[in-house]
Amino acid sequence: MSLRPKTHRLHFALPAALLAAGLLAACGGGSDSGSYTLGGTISGLATDGLVLANGSDTLAVASGATRFTFDGTVSGSYAVSISSQPSGQTCQVSKGSGSASGDVASVAISCRTYRVYVANSASNTLSQFAVGSGGTLAALGTATLGVSYAPSALVVNGDGSRAWLNYRDDEALTVLDIDSSGALSVASVGAEAATFGYALALAPDESHLYALNYGGASVSQFSLASSGKPSALSPASAATGLSPYALAITPDGAYAYVANASDDTISQYAVGSSGALTAKSTVDVSSRGSKPQGLAVAPGGGYLFVTLAGSAKVLSYAINSSTGALTYSSSQSTGTTPRAIVLSSSGAQAYVANAGSATVSQFLVSGGTLTPMATRTVATGSTPSAITITPDNAYLYVANAGDGTVSQYSLGSGGALGALGTVGAGGSSPVGIVAR
């Protein structure tokens, strides 16, 4: 006779919490009820440096990765964004937000090499270029705007998925979508500034857009929908000085400044929680020169740099961190008719496009002090009117309005520019240029 073990009569009582956790895990959830994993796919990532964020949860992603999953779980809503872009590339997020009712694996990150966009005011076109491995530009065609206005200023958001454009001969503002390959397409035209303008600025958190009204001595202010479409704030504009030409916002979004070319002033504003500008005192630069036309705020927010087109100078002003008030710091000579200025992302270098002398002045920056580099200027095409630098500080490009070209440069040791030749701008009188 065989004896059969009676293991079926042995019973163990499980604690209720462990039983609940086991049931949840069996259903594919996290360790806590209602907590789920968050991740997705990545395409085209060829360099290091990409950091993703969901609220305070961040994730560094290595070159070549094709998938990602955050270490933390989500419960309810989530919104994945790019916290830091990889070197030499721009990555976009799609399907990045929603409300989790299970594990999320549908977020898509698409990465590409940099693109350069050029606004050609005399031919009413936007040109598109790919940045090659050596920094030279390859034409990708011209975007169809669907209007016959003269494009002026272009701004692009941080992940390179959307752009906004204004015009020198019309009040219209155009919203452009940018696909994962970097190609532009018109999303909508309809929102209007008060008059034509020369400059646009995007709030650092990308919630508001500001358009200078060159003929109206004001700045129009808009909130931005998720589609990018601008809606006028109340009030719809804030007063500036005469012929407002350039606009800059501090990195924390707290203060804004406008260069007024015809009355030699800098307008100062506090930016409210609604995005509306509140005017503060005006700074008169006439004792130091004339025609302020270019502005740039240091990446750390401590200084504002102002080009004086009528006096071949660039001024620096310290920014009071508590009030935003400007205090004169120093000045430095430039080439003739300095029209635009750009700083490297570290703030250690500054470059000024000199429209009258067809050069770029290059400076080292320490605090608010500009020191000319050993080679003080480099040659450009005719009438350089706009300037941009790639986010990784590897290349710099200048739009030359006088001969319809783009000058190309590499940044060497210490930020010194090395000429890479010129390419056709793809249109006439290029006056706006952005690298993203």
Salt bridges, closest charged atoms under 4 A:
ASP177 OD1 - ARG162 NE 3.46
